[in-house]
Amino acid sequence: MNPLDWDLGNVPPGILWGGVDEAGRGAWAGPVVAACAVLDQGAARKWRHVLVEVQDSKKLSPERRAVLATELKSVLAAWAVAEVDSMAIDRENILEATMMAMRGAVEKVPAKPRILFVDGNRAPKTGLLERLIVDGDATSCAVAAASILAKTHRDARMVELDEHYQGYGFAQHKGYGTELHRERLAALGVSQVHRLSFAPVEALQQVDESLRDDLHHSLERCASVLDLHCWVEVNLRPAYPKLKRVWIETLRRRYADMLARLAYEEGLGEGEGP
C-alpha cells in the first residue's frame, strides 16, 4: 500500500494529522535533527501526485530527496525542524536527545495535528495523541515526509559544518562512522561538534589535563546568569573536545548549582545546563 493511502485509511475525516522522524541518531558528529510534517485531506487530494512519491528518505537519492523536500515545504499544511547539538546529546544520551528534537519540532510547527504518527517504538511525549509505528517512514506518508525534511536539513547542516571544521569530510560522510571519518578523526583529533559519548570518538580523544583547573577557576568567577552563558560559549565549548567526560559532568553539576543560585538571586527561572 502506498504510504499516502495508508495515512488516509488510518485518520478520521476532517482532521490534521502529522508525522515525526529523526536524522543523525547514529552519527559520530553533528546534531540529531527531527522534523514534523502535517497533512490534511485537502492537501492530500490536491497534491496527491507529489505525496504518492514520498517514501523513506534512505531509499531516495540525495538529488531526489532535495527536490521532494522543496515540494513538501510548499504542499504540506505545516512543517518544522528542530536540532539538538552534540553537547546536549552527550549530556542527555542520544535516545533522550532524539526525543527532545522530536518534541522541539512538534512545538515549533504552527498547525498542531490531532494525531501524530511517530517513527519507532518510543513515544516522545509531545502532549498530542501519538501512534508509534516501527518502520514508520516506510508506512506513513506523514512520517516519510518528516524523514525527508529531517534528512535534507541535517545534510545541509553538515555541509555548513564542513566549512567550519575543515578536513574531517563532514560534507561527504555527514558525520557517520565511515572509514574516512575514522582516519580524519585520528589525524585531526576530536572537534567541537563530535559526540564524546560515542565510544569510537572517545577512543580517539586527545585529553588536555591543563584545561580542567582552568575551567573550574573561570566558572567560579561567573557572577551572573549572563556570565554563565558566556562561559559555556567562550570557555567550555572550545575546550570540550579535549575534556574527559567525568570532568565535564563535574563542571555541569557545579554549573547547575551556580545557575540555580544566580537565577534565584536575579529573579529568573532556572535555565538549562551545557
KEMAR-929419 format. One line per 4 residues: number of its first residue (from 1); their letters; for each residue y, x, z of C-alpha. Coordinates in pm, 1 decimal. Each point is the difference from the previous one (the first is absolute). Layout:
NUM) a) Y,X,Z ~ ...
// end
This chain:
1) mnpl) 0.0,0.0,0.0 ~ 348.1,121.5,-82.1 ~ 195.5,85.7,319.7 ~ 277.1,-246.5,-88.8
5) dwdl) -249.6,-284.8,-29.4 ~ -154.8,106.2,329.9 ~ 342.4,-28.8,165.6 ~ 68.4,-340.2,-151.0
9) gnvp) -337.7,-123.1,122.3 ~ 59.9,121.3,354.7 ~ 352.0,-121.1,83.6 ~ 120.4,-357.3,46.3
13) pgil) 237.3,-137.7,-267.4 ~ 372.7,47.5,47.1 ~ 6.2,295.1,239.1 ~ 97.8,364.5,-26.0
17) wggv) -281.1,247.4,47.3 ~ 7.6,374.8,28.0 ~ -208.7,312.1,-12.5 ~ 39.6,329.1,183.2
21) deag) -158.7,336.1,-74.7 ~ 58.2,368.8,70.2 ~ 7.6,330.1,-185.5 ~ -37.3,351.8,133.9
25) rgaw) -219.4,-63.5,299.6 ~ -232.2,291.5,-79.0 ~ 261.7,250.1,-115.6 ~ 69.9,323.5,187.6
29) agpv) 375.0,-22.2,-54.1 ~ 276.2,-250.8,-53.7 ~ 45.4,-352.3,130.6 ~ -243.2,-285.2,10.6
33) vaac) 155.5,-285.2,-199.4 ~ -67.0,-374.1,7.5 ~ 126.4,-275.5,-226.0 ~ 13.5,-376.5,34.1
37) avld) -9.7,-212.7,-317.1 ~ 80.0,-373.2,17.5 ~ -99.7,-261.3,-258.9 ~ 38.2,-372.9,-55.0
41) qgaa) -161.1,-242.9,-243.3 ~ 310.4,-10.5,-218.9 ~ -3.1,375.3,-53.2 ~ -376.4,-5.6,-47.8
45) rkwr) 32.9,-253.8,-284.0 ~ 308.5,148.7,-163.7 ~ -112.0,361.8,15.8 ~ -375.0,-43.5,-28.6
49) hvlv) -10.8,234.9,-301.5 ~ 134.3,276.6,226.0 ~ -188.3,-85.1,317.7 ~ -343.8,-18.1,-163.6
53) evqd) 39.7,370.9,-78.8 ~ 48.1,87.7,366.8 ~ -296.4,176.7,158.4 ~ -84.0,272.6,250.2
57) skkl) 257.1,276.6,-54.9 ~ -269.3,269.9,18.5 ~ -155.6,-139.8,-319.3 ~ 324.9,27.3,-197.1
61) sper) 147.5,301.9,-172.6 ~ 328.7,127.4,148.8 ~ 182.0,-119.6,-311.7 ~ -145.8,-351.2,20.2
65) ravl) 71.1,-16.0,375.0 ~ 364.0,89.8,-60.9 ~ 40.1,-269.0,-266.5 ~ -163.8,-264.9,217.7
69) atel) 207.6,98.4,303.2 ~ 320.0,-52.8,-197.5 ~ -121.1,-337.0,-126.2 ~ -117.1,-110.7,344.3
73) ksvl) 339.1,68.2,153.3 ~ 142.9,-254.3,-244.6 ~ -266.7,-271.9,19.6 ~ -102.3,-5.0,366.9
77) aawa) 163.5,-254.9,228.6 ~ 77.9,291.1,235.6 ~ -117.9,351.3,77.4 ~ 71.9,287.9,237.3
81) vaev) -122.9,351.8,74.4 ~ -3.0,194.7,328.0 ~ -82.5,360.3,91.1 ~ -122.9,173.0,315.8
85) dsma) 58.4,375.4,-4.3 ~ -234.2,282.9,94.1 ~ 143.8,53.0,348.0 ~ -56.0,-365.3,85.8
89) idre) -351.8,21.3,-147.5 ~ -74.4,291.3,233.5 ~ 151.7,-187.8,292.8 ~ -180.1,-330.3,-53.0
93) nile) -314.4,98.7,-200.3 ~ -45.2,-90.9,-365.2 ~ -157.1,-341.2,61.4 ~ 282.7,-124.6,219.5
97) atmm) 258.6,159.0,-229.6 ~ -151.3,-196.7,-288.3 ~ 30.2,-321.4,201.4 ~ 362.1,92.2,78.9
101) amrg) 73.9,45.5,-370.6 ~ -157.3,-337.9,-79.7 ~ 202.7,-172.0,270.8 ~ 312.4,174.8,-125.7
105) avek) -54.4,-122.5,-355.8 ~ -54.4,-358.3,118.2 ~ 308.7,15.1,223.2 ~ 211.8,118.1,-295.2
109) vpak) -119.9,-254.9,-254.7 ~ 276.3,-261.5,-41.8 ~ -229.8,-302.1,-59.2 ~ -276.8,-31.6,258.5
113) pril) -340.8,-118.2,-122.7 ~ -189.1,-275.5,181.9 ~ -325.3,195.9,-34.7 ~ -43.8,375.5,-36.5
117) fvdg) -302.9,161.2,-161.8 ~ -60.8,342.5,153.0 ~ -204.0,273.8,-162.7 ~ -264.5,128.1,240.3
121) nrap) -158.7,-111.3,325.8 ~ 285.1,67.0,244.5 ~ 279.4,-249.7,63.4 ~ 352.2,145.5,11.0
125) ktgl) 110.6,-290.2,225.8 ~ 309.1,-94.3,-196.2 ~ 42.3,-335.7,170.9 ~ -101.3,-179.7,-320.4
129) lerl) -330.7,-168.1,-75.9 ~ -213.5,292.2,-118.2 ~ -325.2,7.6,-193.5 ~ -179.3,333.3,-12.1
133) ivdg) -173.6,88.0,-327.1 ~ -212.9,310.4,-40.3 ~ 72.4,136.1,-350.6 ~ 292.0,-240.2,-7.1
137) dats) 173.0,190.4,-279.6 ~ -296.1,-85.5,-225.2 ~ -12.9,-362.3,118.8 ~ 353.2,-135.0,46.6
141) cava) 287.2,19.9,-248.3 ~ 256.4,16.8,280.8 ~ -182.8,290.1,166.4 ~ -45.3,178.6,-333.0
145) aasi) 372.4,-42.5,-70.0 ~ 78.9,149.5,341.0 ~ -239.9,283.8,-76.3 ~ 185.4,79.1,-323.1
149) lakt) 341.9,-12.0,167.6 ~ -112.2,219.6,290.4 ~ -170.5,255.4,-225.1 ~ 287.1,35.9,-247.1
153) hrda) 256.0,23.3,280.8 ~ -198.0,269.3,178.8 ~ -66.8,197.4,-317.7 ~ 373.0,5.2,-73.7
157) rmve) 68.9,105.9,359.0 ~ -243.2,291.2,-32.8 ~ 173.4,113.9,-319.4 ~ 326.2,4.3,198.4
161) ldeh) -165.5,200.9,277.7 ~ -130.9,243.5,-260.5 ~ 360.9,90.6,-78.7 ~ 83.0,62.8,367.6
165) yqgy) -324.2,180.6,88.2 ~ -65.7,201.6,-310.6 ~ -328.6,174.6,-59.6 ~ -232.7,-248.8,169.3
169) gfaq) -65.9,-201.1,-315.6 ~ 83.9,-337.7,155.2 ~ 92.2,-141.7,-340.7 ~ -352.2,71.5,-123.8
173) hkgy) -229.2,-85.7,292.9 ~ 235.6,-238.7,185.2 ~ -90.6,158.4,334.7 ~ -374.6,-60.6,-23.2
177) gtel) -256.7,262.2,93.9 ~ -66.9,160.8,-335.4 ~ -105.7,359.9,-45.7 ~ 347.5,76.8,-137.8
181) hrer) 159.2,-147.0,311.5 ~ -228.2,200.9,227.7 ~ 85.4,321.6,-187.3 ~ 375.3,-62.9,15.3
185) laal) -19.7,-97.4,365.6 ~ -184.7,321.9,84.8 ~ 256.9,205.9,-192.8 ~ 321.0,-173.2,113.1
189) gvsq) -88.0,-136.7,342.2 ~ 53.4,-351.0,132.9 ~ 319.1,-183.7,-103.0 ~ 207.3,-256.8,187.4
193) vhrl) -170.2,-284.4,-186.4 ~ -360.0,102.3,72.5 ~ -209.0,-193.4,250.9 ~ -102.6,227.4,286.1
197) sfap) -244.7,-263.3,127.1 ~ -214.7,55.1,-310.8 ~ -258.2,271.8,69.3 ~ 27.9,188.5,-334.4
201) veal) 376.5,34.0,54.6 ~ -28.3,102.1,363.6 ~ -260.8,262.3,-95.2 ~ 250.5,172.1,-231.1
205) qqvd) 297.7,-22.8,236.4 ~ 187.7,318.2,93.7 ~ 124.0,-51.7,357.1 ~ 318.9,162.9,131.7
209) eslr) -26.0,45.3,378.1 ~ 371.4,76.7,36.6 ~ 102.5,-350.9,-102.0 ~ -151.8,-178.5,300.3
213) ddlh) 248.2,119.4,262.5 ~ 294.1,-19.5,-240.4 ~ -71.7,-366.4,-66.3 ~ -41.6,-83.6,367.5
217) hsle) 332.5,165.0,83.2 ~ 185.1,-170.2,-284.8 ~ -148.0,-337.1,98.0 ~ 111.2,36.8,359.2
221) rcas) 357.5,60.7,-117.0 ~ 17.0,-346.8,-160.5 ~ 250.3,-214.7,189.3 ~ -2.9,-322.6,-201.6
225) vldl) -221.2,-215.5,-219.0 ~ 186.7,133.5,-301.7 ~ -76.6,354.7,113.8 ~ -369.3,-89.1,16.7
229) hcwv) -1.4,-141.9,-351.8 ~ 179.4,310.6,-126.3 ~ -251.1,220.2,182.6 ~ -286.3,-160.6,-191.4
233) evnl) 161.1,69.1,-336.9 ~ 164.4,336.9,72.5 ~ -249.8,161.5,237.0 ~ -337.6,-173.6,-0.1
237) rpay) -52.4,-91.7,-364.5 ~ 63.2,350.8,-145.8 ~ -227.2,156.8,263.4 ~ -268.5,-268.8,-21.7
241) pklk) -236.0,176.1,-245.0 ~ -35.3,298.9,232.9 ~ -64.9,-191.7,324.1 ~ -333.7,-64.1,166.0
245) rvwi) -69.3,-368.9,37.8 ~ -32.6,33.0,378.6 ~ 355.8,141.2,11.4 ~ 124.6,-288.4,-210.7
249) etlr) -156.4,-253.8,236.1 ~ 164.6,168.6,299.8 ~ 335.8,-8.0,-177.5 ~ -48.4,-364.8,-93.3
253) rrya) -70.1,-100.1,358.4 ~ 311.5,180.3,121.6 ~ 202.9,-147.1,-286.1 ~ -119.7,-350.6,91.7
257) dmla) 95.6,48.6,365.8 ~ 344.8,127.0,-93.9 ~ 51.0,-272.9,-259.0 ~ -84.2,-273.4,250.7
261) rlay) 238.4,147.0,258.8 ~ 288.2,66.6,-237.3 ~ -36.9,-335.5,-175.8 ~ 15.0,-173.9,338.9
265) eegl) 307.6,199.2,101.5 ~ 169.0,-84.9,-331.2 ~ -101.7,-366.2,11.4 ~ -220.2,27.7,-306.9
269) gege) -351.0,-125.3,-68.5 ~ -290.3,244.3,0.4 ~ -43.7,190.0,-327.0 ~ -300.4,142.9,-175.6
273) gp) -122.3,353.7,52.6 ~ -40.4,269.0,-263.9
// end
